[in-house]
Amino acid sequence: MGQIIFAVLLAAGLGFFAWNVRKVRSNILLGRDVDRSDNKKERWKTMLLVAFGQQKMFARPIPALLHFAIYAAFVITQIELIEIFVDGLSGQHRIFRSSLGGFYTFMISFIEILSVAALIATVTFLARRNLLKVPRFNMKEMNGWPKMDGNMILFMEIVLVTCIFTMNGADEAAHKQLMGSSDPYYGFTISSLISPMFEGMSLESLHTLERIGWWGHIIMVFAFLNYLPYSKHFHIVLAFPNTYYSNLEKKGRFTNMESVTNEVKLMMDPTADPFAAPPEGAPEPQRFGAKDVTDLTWKNLLDSYTCTECGRCTSSCPANLTGKLLSPRKIMMDTRDRLVEVGDNKRKHGADYDDGKSLLGDYITEEELWACTSCNACVQECPVNIDPLSIIVDLRRYLVMEESKVPSELTGMLTNIENNGAPWQFSPTDRLNWANED
């Protein structure tokens, strides 16, 4: 019966996760195409350093070390899951123990040590969020679900580690009762220290506790797996493709719309016919800039799903630090929320459904966009190479080129550039007048 329950749980857990991943993928593919297939060697290097190696996290060493403890525990404990899956489907108990011998003891002990480090880091993160109230975790956009999401995953981690040590500790105590010290392949490092807590309990009670820990462990794994697509913690999966498809251009180099570039080239070509019809089969002109998520690129949308909501971008944003409304983290959160809404609407009502809302206006205000200084601090700080600036620039591009909405402070400057070739209100012929002054 246990094997049947496990098989059903395994199929349901993996199936529901695959269904959610398919939804996320279809949402991301609503974005415009952008080519990120070049320079594969540099892309692999970026992914290994930034996603796998956590390179940018260590700009802030203390949280980086705490995060690394959880990250390392998450990666290494997947080895133990292999045995749990085999045991669950076969009805065996620690099927690899006899064949691996001392190496098995070493690996389980190593996993236990990592689990203790992860537990310490988890408790510390809970304290930073709720007791120390680190400012970047308590900004306006973090109220409600985002705060609950951040705490929930940490509580799930505590339950998971508790189940692991309940399973191993009770198993260790039961094995000692049966075998004494004659089996050299037990004696897991942490479980040996906590097994005295189970002394005096009957074998039946220990077996029950071990099963509670075992089932609790695997249920928490499946719960965590299927919670990921609804949580900011989906970055555990998406950080790797997101860093692989990073923008490898130098920061500060903006992209130009191909349609605009072609039009300018046409105007500069004395042999071209400006009134010629577009070639047959040419695609319809794109909207200038972005009004909604479907106007952004698929990489922008992948960025939004990958956002960890850590707030490093916002805590480094000069506009935010001076009291402006802009928060780069909120830009990414709003983009993801709008994308989920659009994707659900299209699946429910059809591909052409329009709910009358848009990312610009209903989620992100013009005030936020024009507060941005385009300094790229948010891009530099992001630990998984997310680019909020590219979204901001495209939204501003729509305001300027489609809506002709420009702040009055910029209108004068743009007029001067058009008339005088410089931001200042002086004729080009007067530029050298300073040299004639005494």
PyMOL commands that set and color helices and strands:
alter all, ss='L'
color gray80, all
select helices_A, chain A and resi 2-28+40-52+55-59+61-76+78-90+97-100+102-130+135-137+140-142+145-179+189-198+203-230+232-244+258-268+293-295+298-306+312-316+318-321+328-349+359-362+366-371+377-381+388-401+408-420+428-430+433-436
alter helices_A, ss='H'
color red, helices_A
deselect
rebuild
show_as cartoon
